[in-house]
């Protein structure tokens, strides 16, 4: 069982520089076809200062920094038992090329279902830009199957 003592635990900050080539690669990898995500002129014509980050891109911060791996180790969740349960976003403003986004997360809840056969970890995250402005709030649910 995942120890409930981790409820309220905050992860170290993960810093993600928003770089053009990385956004273009990510957009291609997810099959994004809207030119605002790959063409600077199209992004600027749409009112962005440069390419905006695609909607799910901000989750890369904690993957890159190793924060997710560290959290799974602390919670003693083996990758072989991990399932992606849920993910949601609330966007406050775009993150664009040239921005640096810092993501911090907190475990909001840990609970189980099916007499402990499934355990759930609810993680809430906030992303702020280099000016300290809130860019997005994210929520994810990790599932550990036994």
C-alpha atoms as one frame of an Amber mdcrd trajectory, in Angstrom:
protein
   0.000   0.000   0.000   1.164   3.506  -0.793   1.778   5.296   2.471  -0.765
   8.076   2.990   1.973  10.127   4.689   2.838  11.394   1.188  -0.398  13.399
   0.945   0.733  17.035   0.942   4.236  16.179  -0.289   5.630  18.790  -2.695
   8.111  17.960  -5.425  11.170  20.098  -6.112  10.699  22.699  -8.834  11.263
  21.536 -12.418  12.487  24.175 -14.860  11.671  23.877 -18.561  13.071  26.330
 -21.132  10.678  26.605 -24.071  12.820  26.077 -27.176  11.692  26.294 -30.816
  13.228  23.043 -32.104  11.849  21.092 -29.173   8.324  22.478 -29.697   8.490
  21.665 -33.409   9.698  18.130 -32.671   7.013  17.607 -30.001   4.298  18.916
 -32.333   5.397  16.545 -35.072   5.583  13.611 -32.628   1.996  14.129 -31.445
   0.674  14.681 -34.960  -0.183  18.345 -34.417  -0.994  19.915 -37.787  -1.893
  23.486 -36.812   0.852  25.740 -38.206   0.934  27.951 -35.086   2.867  25.138
 -33.379   5.532  24.755 -36.064   5.704  28.020 -38.037   6.748  31.248 -36.313
   5.020  33.471 -38.883   1.736  31.594 -38.433   2.059  31.861 -34.638   2.716
  35.601 -34.832  -0.177  36.086 -37.264  -2.380  34.383 -34.650  -1.205  36.870
 -31.989   1.541  34.892 -30.245   5.026  36.386 -29.809   6.515  33.095 -31.083
   5.540  29.405 -31.237   3.252  28.481 -28.342   3.734  25.224 -26.475   1.155
  22.584 -27.460  -1.348  21.825 -24.690   0.295  18.738 -23.151   3.885  19.960
 -23.509   4.180  21.342 -19.966   4.150  17.828 -18.506   7.640  17.447 -20.023
   9.140  19.604 -17.259   8.823  16.974 -14.555   9.778  14.170 -16.911  12.959
  15.988 -17.982  14.014  16.910 -14.452  13.530  13.401 -13.082  10.888  14.609
 -10.602   8.419  11.945 -11.762  10.998   9.167 -11.359  11.914  10.458  -7.897
   8.259  10.622  -6.871   7.558   7.076  -8.061  10.593   5.846  -6.112   9.443
   7.618  -2.930   5.943   6.200  -3.315   7.433   2.766  -4.082   5.427   2.418
  -7.299   7.237   0.141  -9.771   6.938   1.188 -13.430   5.576  -2.258 -14.294
   2.524  -1.538 -12.109   1.972   2.076 -13.162  -0.989   3.185 -15.271  -1.868
   6.670 -16.498  -5.289   7.331 -15.010  -6.258  10.876 -15.829  -4.876  14.242
 -16.885  -6.420  17.711 -17.037  -5.267  21.274 -17.624  -6.468  24.783 -16.879
  -4.590  27.321 -18.988  -4.140  30.905 -17.865  -1.796  32.081 -20.623   0.388
  30.533 -23.307   3.986  29.505 -22.824   5.963  30.436 -25.931   9.460  30.056
 -27.329  11.794  32.101 -25.146   9.823  31.531 -21.951  11.103  29.466 -19.055
   8.429  27.573 -17.171   8.823  26.251 -13.630   6.524  23.448 -12.516   5.856
  22.509  -8.902   3.600  19.678  -7.809   1.830  18.488  -4.696   0.196  15.175
  -3.882  -3.401  16.063  -3.084  -4.762  12.596  -2.360  -3.977   8.899  -2.219
  -6.796   6.381  -2.144  -7.598   2.859  -3.211 -10.419   0.923  -4.854 -11.300
  -2.743  -5.253 -10.015  -3.615  -1.765  -6.571  -2.196  -2.521  -6.148  -3.835
  -5.927  -5.924  -0.333  -7.418  -4.286   2.623  -5.708  -4.592   6.177  -6.952
  -2.270   9.147  -6.471  -3.735  12.557  -7.307  -1.063  15.114  -8.191  -1.772
  18.826  -8.675   0.807  20.969 -10.479   1.284  24.645 -11.215   3.380  26.088
 -14.007   4.649  29.660 -13.787   6.741  31.586 -16.290   9.966  33.521 -15.714
   7.901  36.536 -14.590   6.179  34.523 -11.846   2.883  34.556 -13.779   0.653
  31.492 -13.611   0.669  29.730 -16.990  -1.277  26.565 -16.191  -2.693  24.335
 -13.496  -2.445  20.628 -14.179  -3.891  17.573 -12.507  -2.874  13.981 -13.046
  -3.915  10.705 -11.508  -1.418   7.878 -11.313  -2.759   4.363 -10.834  -0.838
   1.511  -9.270  -2.314  -1.913  -9.958  -1.604  -4.827  -7.636
